[in-house]
Amino acid sequence: FTGDFHAIGAANNLLAAMIDNHIYWGNEPALDVRRIAWRRALDMNDRALRRVTVGLGGSANGFPREDGFDITVASEVMAVFCLATDLGDLQRRLGAMVIGETRDRRVIRVADIMASGAMTALLKDALAPNLVQTLEHNPALIHGGPFANIAHGCNSVIATRTALKLGDYVVTEAGFGADLGAEKFFDIKCRISGLRPACAVVVATVRAIKMHGGVAKDALKSENLEAVRAGFANLRRHTGNLAKFGVPVVVSVNRFGGDTKAELDLLTGLCADAGVEAVIAEHWAHGGIGAANLGEAVLA
């Protein structure tokens, strides 16, 4: 809703068009059309467009070749956009992206076809973070969204740095779980930006832990303490991994209506035995006030 995705998709597809235009007008970079790595982007998960053939319809439309569409959040432009620190850094990072190879396997980059400047111009306004508000009128910066399964799964460096200048405390999310998004947050975003978080919050639910303990989805509403004990091994590994990054770890147990007191007590006790503080959070039912105890635990 902020327009960022449109700008990123436009920059991605501008590059795709310039690649085909270079091939049409003599192919000065000597790109091998069989080894073009750059794909087009569309903000729609359309499986019919994952593999396509472009350039059909005669000589006026270019040279036929295999191509495809990724969803916009999977574009490398999105990842570069979220790691850039300013316009100059964005252009440099865009220029370094690989678009393909020559027949002798020499790498061709965006800068080789002089596309990074035009792409940066399309992204100029989108590089400013978007200030919105939550339902409880708290400020939030929404900016970028690279997929954690193929990129680093974090919002932009610029948004996080902006938030740190505007507020006393900043909460940022690393998507796709502690074993993927959080580790990429530390390994990629923090290393590149120099950011150092003061605490890591691992979000868990009794339902998920029972599934890790072997309970089928249709049986999750029934109390099962043995499954909580068995599934806790998964949560213990997550908290242990994050502790290796040298930050305090707090577990937020997001309470569902079907969770029993015995299950919640057992889970918080298992966390305590593992040396990790666990807090029952009820913001799903009560809004911000339902997570006030979580905020206090983080600040402590």
C-alpha positions in Angstrom: 0.0 0.0 0.0 3.0 2.3 0.2 4.0 2.1 -3.5 7.4 0.6 -2.7 6.6 -2.7 -4.4 5.5 -0.9 -7.6 8.7 1.0 -7.8 10.8 -2.1 -7.1 8.9 -4.1 -9.8 9.3 -1.2 -12.2 13.1 -1.1 -11.6 13.4 -4.8 -12.0 11.5 -4.9 -15.2 13.3 -1.9 -16.6 16.5 -3.9 -16.3 14.8 -6.9 -18.0 13.8 -4.6 -20.9 17.3 -3.1 -21.2 18.8 -6.6 -21.3 16.6 -7.6 -24.2 17.2 -4.3 -25.9 21.0 -4.7 -25.7 20.6 -8.2 -27.3 18.3 -6.7 -30.0 20.7 -3.9 -30.9 23.8 -5.9 -31.4 24.5 -7.5 -28.0 27.6 -5.4 -27.2 28.0 -7.1 -23.8 28.1 -10.5 -25.6 25.4 -12.0 -23.3 24.7 -15.6 -23.9 20.9 -15.8 -24.2 21.1 -19.3 -22.6 22.7 -17.9 -19.5 20.7 -14.8 -18.6 20.0 -15.0 -14.9 17.8 -11.9 -14.6 14.0 -12.6 -14.5 11.0 -10.3 -14.7 8.9 -9.5 -11.6 5.2 -9.3 -10.9 3.4 -8.7 -7.6 1.2 -11.7 -8.1 1.8 -15.4 -7.5 0.9 -16.7 -11.0 2.4 -20.1 -11.5 1.7 -20.0 -15.3 4.3 -17.2 -15.6 7.1 -18.9 -13.7 8.6 -20.1 -17.0 7.8 -18.3 -20.2 9.3 -17.7 -23.7 9.8 -14.1 -24.7 10.7 -12.4 -27.9 8.1 -14.2 -30.1 6.3 -12.6 -33.0 9.0 -11.9 -35.6 12.3 -9.9 -35.8 10.8 -6.7 -34.6 10.1 -8.2 -31.1 13.7 -9.4 -30.4 15.3 -12.8 -30.1 13.2 -15.6 -28.6 14.6 -16.9 -25.3 13.5 -18.6 -22.1 12.5 -16.2 -19.3 10.2 -16.1 -16.3 8.5 -14.0 -13.6 9.3 -13.9 -9.9 7.0 -12.3 -7.3 8.3 -8.8 -6.6 9.4 -9.6 -3.0 11.7 -12.3 -4.5 13.5 -9.8 -6.8 17.1 -9.1 -6.0 16.2 -5.4 -6.3 14.1 -5.8 -3.2 17.0 -7.2 -1.2 19.5 -4.6 -2.4 16.9 -1.8 -1.7 16.6 -3.0 1.9 20.3 -3.1 2.5 21.2 0.3 0.9 22.1 3.2 3.2 21.5 6.0 0.8 21.0 6.7 -2.9 24.6 6.4 -3.8 24.9 3.1 -2.0 21.8 1.9 -3.7 23.1 2.6 -7.2 26.4 0.9 -6.3 24.6 -2.2 -5.1 22.3 -2.3 -8.1 25.3 -2.0 -10.4 27.0 -5.0 -8.8 24.1 -7.4 -9.5 24.8 -10.2 -11.9 22.5 -10.4 -14.9 24.1 -13.2 -16.9 27.2 -14.6 -18.5 28.9 -14.6 -21.9 29.5 -17.8 -23.9 32.9 -18.1 -22.3 31.3 -17.7 -18.8 32.4 -14.2 -18.1 30.0 -12.5 -15.6 28.0 -9.5 -16.8 26.6 -7.1 -14.2 24.0 -4.3 -14.3 26.7 -1.6 -14.4 28.1 -3.2 -17.6 24.9 -2.2 -19.5 24.7 1.2 -17.6 21.3 0.4 -16.2 21.9 1.2 -12.5 21.4 5.0 -12.8 17.9 4.7 -14.4 16.9 2.0 -11.9 18.0 4.3 -9.0 16.0 7.1 -10.4 12.9 4.9 -10.4 13.6 4.0 -6.7 14.5 7.5 -5.5 11.2 8.3 -3.9 10.6 4.8 -2.6 13.8 4.9 -0.7 12.2 7.1 1.9 10.6 5.0 4.7 6.8 5.1 5.1 5.5 6.2 8.5 2.1 4.7 9.4 0.3 4.0 12.6 -1.1 0.9 14.3 -4.7 0.5 15.4 -3.6 1.9 18.8 -2.0 4.9 17.2 1.6 3.9 17.7 4.1 4.8 15.0 5.4 2.1 12.7 7.8 2.3 9.7 6.8 0.0 6.8 9.6 -0.2 4.2 10.5 -3.1 2.0 10.0 -6.8 2.4 12.5 -9.3 0.9 11.6 -12.9 1.3 13.6 -14.7 4.0 13.7 -18.0 2.1 15.7 -16.4 -0.8 16.9 -13.1 0.7 17.4 -11.8 4.2 13.8 -11.3 5.3 14.2 -7.9 7.1 12.9 -4.4 6.5 15.2 -1.7 5.3 18.4 -0.6 7.0 17.2 3.0 6.4 13.9 2.4 8.2 15.6 0.8 11.2 18.1 3.6 11.5 15.4 6.2 11.1 13.4 4.6 13.9 16.4 4.6 16.2 16.7 8.4 15.7 13.0 9.0 16.4 12.2 6.6 19.3 13.7 5.4 22.6 13.0 1.8 21.7 12.7 0.1 18.3 11.2 -3.3 17.6 12.0 -4.9 14.2 10.9 -8.2 12.8 13.0 -10.8 11.1 10.6 -13.1 9.1 10.5 -16.9 8.7 11.4 -17.9 12.2 14.5 -17.7 14.4 16.3 -20.4 12.4 16.1 -18.4 9.2 15.0 -14.8 9.4 16.7 -14.1 12.7 20.0 -15.6 11.8 20.0 -13.7 8.5 19.2 -10.5 10.5 22.3 -11.0 12.5 24.5 -12.5 9.8 23.6 -10.1 7.0 21.7 -7.0 8.1 23.6 -6.4 11.3 27.0 -7.0 9.7 26.3 -4.7 6.8 24.7 -1.9 8.8 26.6 -2.1 12.1 23.3 -2.5 14.0 23.6 -4.2 17.4 20.2 -5.3 18.9 19.9 -5.2 22.7 17.5 -8.2 22.9 16.0 -11.0 20.8 12.4 -12.1 21.3 11.4 -15.6 20.1 7.7 -15.9 19.4 6.3 -19.3 20.3 2.8 -20.9 20.7 1.7 -23.9 22.6 0.0 -25.2 19.5 3.2 -25.0 17.4 5.2 -26.7 20.2 2.7 -29.5 20.4 2.9 -30.0 16.6 6.7 -30.3 17.0 5.9 -32.9 19.7 4.0 -35.0 17.2 0.4 -33.9 17.6 -1.7 -33.8 14.5 -3.3 -30.5 13.5 -6.8 -31.7 14.2 -5.9 -32.7 17.8 -4.2 -29.5 18.9 -7.2 -28.3 20.9 -6.8 -31.2 23.4 -4.4 -30.8 26.3 -1.2 -32.7 25.8 1.6 -32.1 28.3 3.8 -34.8 26.9 3.7 -33.2 23.5 4.7 -29.9 25.1 7.7 -31.6 26.7 8.7 -33.3 23.5 8.2 -30.3 21.3 10.1 -28.0 23.6 13.3 -29.3 22.1 12.6 -27.2 19.0 12.2 -24.0 21.0 15.2 -24.8 23.1 17.4 -25.1 20.0 16.1 -21.7 18.7 16.8 -19.9 21.9 20.2 -21.5 22.2 21.1 -20.5 18.7 20.2 -16.9 19.3 22.1 -16.8 22.6 25.2 -17.5 20.6 24.9 -14.1 19.1 25.6 -12.6 22.5 22.2 -11.0 23.1 19.6 -11.7 25.9 16.7 -13.9 24.7 13.1 -13.6 25.9 10.4 -16.0 24.7 7.0 -14.6 24.0 4.3 -17.3 24.3 1.4 -16.0 22.2 -1.6 -17.4 24.0 -4.5 -19.0 22.1 -8.0 -19.4 23.5 -7.6 -23.2 23.6 -4.3 -23.2 25.6 -4.7 -24.7 29.0 -3.1 -23.3 32.2 -1.2 -26.6 32.7 0.3 -26.3 29.2 1.3 -22.7 29.7 2.7 -23.3 33.1 4.7 -26.3 31.8 6.1 -24.3 28.9 7.2 -21.4 31.0 8.7 -23.8 33.5 10.7 -25.6 30.8 12.0 -22.2 29.6 13.0 -21.3 33.1 14.9 -24.6 33.5 16.7 -23.8 30.2 17.7 -20.4 31.6 15.4 -18.3 29.4 12.6 -16.0 30.6 9.2 -16.8 29.0 6.3 -14.4 29.1 2.6 -15.2 28.3 1.5 -12.5 25.8 -2.2 -11.9 25.1 -2.1 -9.1 22.6 -4.1 -11.2 20.1 -7.1 -10.9 22.5 -6.4 -7.6 24.4 -4.2 -5.5 22.1 -1.1 -3.7 23.3 -2.0 -4.0 27.0 -1.9 -7.7 26.6 1.8 -7.6 25.7 2.8 -5.0 28.4 4.4 -7.7 30.5 6.4 -8.7 27.4 7.7 -5.2 26.9 8.7 -5.0 30.6 10.6 -8.3 30.3 12.5 -7.0 27.3 13.4 -3.7 28.9 14.6 -5.5 32.0 
